Amino acid sequence: MNQKFNYTLKVKENITYLSLIGIIDEDNNLQEISERIGAGTVIINLNHIERINSCGVRDWVNWLSTIEEKGAKVVLVECSPAIVAQINLVNNFTGGATVQSFYAPYFCASCDKEKVLLVESTSMQNVETPAAPISRCDECDGVMEFDDMEEPYFAFLKTTTL
């Protein structure tokens, strides 16, 4: 896809629904978005973020801090594998946000197919050593392999607000 950064924003009552799309890099519009967000709950869907570079990480962390200072209660949903990687790498990537759900990558060796499975964070809460849930292939119905290293991929579950 390799799409430049874009977003959709809808406000209903005291909840802001924000969906981020593409790549978060030095050409992001996060500052523009912060001007449209006030106090209240902000649900940020990160399903369509394919990549984030170091400039994007810096801007994201600063932006998240800015909207939280305005009184926003941030909830991150459908975090893509690219976002999960940053949550695991950057200490304050989620700020005070809650990570409600994220995608886990899988691979079927029989069909040579990839898939991401949506996982609710609370389903892995209070688990000593989180393990990848079982995912079945849409093509052959076989059990798919988790397509990353489990311990580092799920490390954020021990340190992030769920």
C-alpha positions in Angstrom: 0.0 0.0 0.0 2.7 2.5 1.0 0.2 5.3 1.5 1.1 8.8 2.8 -0.4 9.8 6.1 -4.1 10.6 6.3 -6.9 10.4 8.8 -10.6 10.5 9.4 -12.1 12.2 12.5 -15.7 12.0 13.8 -17.0 13.4 17.0 -20.2 12.0 18.6 -21.2 13.5 21.9 -18.1 13.5 24.1 -16.2 10.8 22.1 -13.8 11.5 19.3 -13.2 8.7 16.8 -9.9 9.0 15.0 -8.6 6.6 12.4 -5.0 7.1 11.2 -3.9 5.7 7.8 -0.6 5.2 6.0 2.8 6.1 7.2 3.6 8.4 10.2 6.8 10.2 9.2 8.0 13.8 9.0 5.1 14.7 6.7 2.3 13.8 9.2 -0.7 16.0 10.0 -0.7 15.3 13.8 -0.6 19.0 14.7 -3.7 19.7 12.6 -5.5 16.9 14.3 -4.6 18.1 17.8 -6.4 21.4 17.1 -9.6 19.4 16.5 -9.4 17.3 19.7 -10.5 18.5 23.1 -11.2 16.9 26.5 -13.1 13.6 26.5 -12.5 10.2 25.2 -10.4 9.8 22.0 -10.5 6.4 20.4 -7.6 6.1 17.9 -7.8 3.2 15.4 -4.3 2.3 14.2 -5.2 -0.6 12.0 -4.0 1.1 8.8 -0.7 2.4 10.0 1.9 0.4 8.0 5.1 2.1 9.2 6.4 4.9 11.5 9.9 6.3 11.2 12.0 8.1 13.9 10.6 11.6 13.0 7.1 10.1 13.2 7.8 8.6 16.6 9.0 11.9 17.9 6.0 13.7 16.6 3.6 11.0 17.8 5.0 11.1 21.4 4.8 14.9 21.5 1.3 14.9 19.9 -0.1 12.3 22.3 1.3 14.4 25.2 -0.4 17.5 23.8 -3.8 16.0 23.5 -3.6 14.3 26.9 -2.7 17.7 28.5 -6.0 19.0 27.0 -7.8 16.5 29.1 -8.2 13.7 26.4 -8.5 10.1 27.7 -6.8 8.2 24.8 -7.7 4.6 23.9 -5.7 2.9 21.2 -7.6 0.2 19.2 -6.6 -2.2 16.5 -2.9 -1.4 16.8 -1.1 -2.7 13.7 2.1 -4.8 14.0 4.1 -1.7 13.1 2.5 0.1 16.1 3.1 -2.8 18.4 6.8 -2.8 17.4 7.0 0.9 18.5 5.1 0.3 21.7 7.8 -2.3 22.5 10.7 -0.1 21.5 9.8 3.4 22.7 9.3 3.7 26.5 6.6 6.4 26.4 5.1 5.6 23.0 1.6 5.2 24.5 1.9 8.0 27.1 -1.1 7.6 29.4 -3.2 5.8 26.7 -4.9 2.5 27.1 -4.2 -0.2 24.5 -7.5 -2.0 24.0 -6.7 -4.2 21.1 -3.9 -5.1 18.7 -3.1 -7.3 15.7 -0.9 -10.3 15.9 0.8 -11.6 12.6 0.4 -15.2 11.5 1.6 -17.4 8.6 0.3 -20.6 7.1 3.2 -22.7 5.7 0.8 -25.0 3.8 -0.9 -22.2 1.9 1.9 -19.6 2.0 -0.7 -17.1 3.3 -0.3 -14.3 5.9 -3.0 -13.0 8.2 -3.3 -10.7 11.2 -5.6 -11.7 14.1 -7.2 -9.0 16.3 -6.5 -9.6 19.9 -8.2 -7.9 22.9 -5.5 -6.8 25.3 -7.6 -7.8 28.3 -7.7 -11.4 27.1 -3.9 -11.6 27.9 -4.0 -9.5 31.1 -2.5 -11.0 34.2 -0.9 -13.8 32.2 2.7 -14.6 33.4 4.0 -15.4 30.0 1.7 -14.3 27.2 1.5 -16.7 24.3 0.0 -16.1 20.8 -3.6 -17.2 20.5 -4.4 -20.0 18.1 -5.3 -18.8 14.6 -6.7 -20.9 11.8 -6.0 -20.4 8.1 -8.9 -19.1 6.1 -7.8 -21.3 3.1 -7.0 -24.7 4.6 -8.3 -24.4 8.1 -4.9 -25.5 9.4 -3.4 -24.0 12.5 -1.2 -21.0 11.5 2.2 -20.2 13.0 2.7 -17.0 14.9 4.9 -14.9 12.6 7.1 -13.2 15.2 8.9 -14.0 18.4 6.3 -14.3 21.1 8.1 -13.0 24.2 9.3 -9.7 22.6 6.1 -9.1 20.6 3.8 -9.4 23.7 6.3 -7.7 26.0 4.2 -4.4 26.0 1.4 -6.2 27.8 3.4 -6.2 31.0 4.2 -2.5 30.9 1.3 -0.8 29.1 -2.1 0.2 30.5 -4.7 -2.3 29.2 
